[in-house]
Amino acid sequence: MTPSPEGSITLTAFVIPVKRLFQAKTRLSGVCTPDERQSLCLEMLRHMLRTAGDCPLLDLSAVVSPDEHLRDLLSEEFPAVRFLPDPGDLNQAAMAASRTLAAEGFSTMLFALGDLPLLTAGELEQALLTGREHPMVLLPDRHGRGTNGMVLSPPDLLPAFSFGVDSLAAHTAAAAALGITPAVLRMPGFAWDVDTPDDLISVRSGVPLLQVGRK
């Protein structure tokens, strides 16, 4: 737990949404077998949870997923990770997590998509420190159109989430409607997600877990 400048205790959570593993990364079907896709998704998630464990500003790491097998797959290495119920799509998962954390007294939520194999603890820390100065921090993809993560203080700051096509503009507009100018941080670990074969080719040379599917 982190003392705020006023001396009160703040609670910060890192939340990662994950599809059912057998449904994930279908756009990689041309270069990865189904087993390889599942392995890739699981290893990216493990990387992100290990990275969160190295960030001293986080009090909780949580996974939002409908996959009933994930708890068993992660429990030995990550016994402290919390699993939150997934009510539907990505935006619904973000909303449910934000409301749960706010109701439990968490002051900040860092919500990040589960396919960020280059993410570092330093980048998590930088995002959270920026979040102490701004109620909303947007973490764009490398194309500058999508949102791969965000920091919200409080967690339920937004009335709705807009992950999907052109989500960066949509989230910026949602902030403006609240009278907020969000901070925008462009960092490699948040920018480089893995959705397509080109993404896989672009990042896997320096990331051992991305060697699956190599021809």
Rosetta blueprint (number, residue, H / E / L):
1 M L
2 T E
3 P E
4 S L
5 P L
6 E L
7 G L
8 S L
9 I E
10 T E
11 L L
12 T E
13 A E
14 F E
15 V E
16 I E
17 P E
18 V L
19 K L
20 R L
21 L H
22 F H
23 Q H
24 A L
25 K L
26 T H
27 R H
28 L H
29 S L
30 G L
31 V L
32 C L
33 T L
34 P H
35 D H
36 E H
37 R H
38 Q H
39 S H
40 L H
41 C H
42 L H
43 E H
44 M H
45 L H
46 R H
47 H H
48 M H
49 L H
50 R H
51 T H
52 A H
53 G H
54 D L
55 C L
56 P L
57 L L
58 L L
59 D L
60 L E
61 S E
62 A E
63 V E
64 V E
65 S L
66 P L
67 D L
68 E L
69 H L
70 L H
71 R H
72 D H
73 L H
74 L H
75 S L
76 E L
77 E L
78 F L
79 P L
80 A L
81 V L
82 R E
83 F E
84 L E
85 P L
86 D L
87 P L
88 G L
89 D L
90 L H
91 N H
92 Q H
93 A H
94 A H
95 M H
96 A H
97 A H
98 S H
99 R H
100 T H
101 L H
102 A H
103 A H
104 E L
105 G L
106 F L
107 S L
108 T E
109 M E
110 L E
111 F E
112 A E
113 L L
114 G L
115 D L
116 L L
117 P L
118 L L
119 L L
120 T L
121 A H
122 G H
123 E H
124 L H
125 E H
126 Q H
127 A H
128 L H
129 L H
130 T H
131 G H
132 R L
133 E L
134 H L
135 P L
136 M E
137 V E
138 L E
139 L E
140 P E
141 D L
142 R L
143 H L
144 G L
145 R L
146 G L
147 T E
148 N E
149 G E
150 M E
151 V E
152 L E
153 S L
154 P L
155 P L
156 D L
157 L L
158 L L
159 P L
160 A L
161 F L
162 S L
163 F L
164 G L
165 V L
166 D L
167 S H
168 L H
169 A H
170 A H
171 H H
172 T H
173 A H
174 A H
175 A H
176 A H
177 A H
178 L L
179 G L
180 I L
181 T L
182 P L
183 A E
184 V E
185 L L
186 R L
187 M L
188 P H
189 G H
190 F H
191 A H
192 W L
193 D L
194 V L
195 D L
196 T L
197 P H
198 D H
199 D H
200 L H
201 I H
202 S H
203 V H
204 R H
205 S H
206 G H
207 V L
208 P H
209 L H
210 L H
211 Q H
212 V L
213 G L
214 R L
215 K L
